[in-house]
């Protein structure tokens, strides 16, 4: 299960996703990209299903 936290970059809120506490390269993004991900969630799910095999 991913580890989810929040941080800040230049005064802007960021969400940070890690595979583990030792993850050196977390996936992090701000509000604008979070909204884009939410608007595209069905396409992202299809992409994962297509390439997961």
Secondary structure, 3 states (H helix, E strand, C coil): CCEEEEEEECCEEEEEEECCCCCCCCEEEEHHHHHHHHHCHHHHHHHHHHHHC
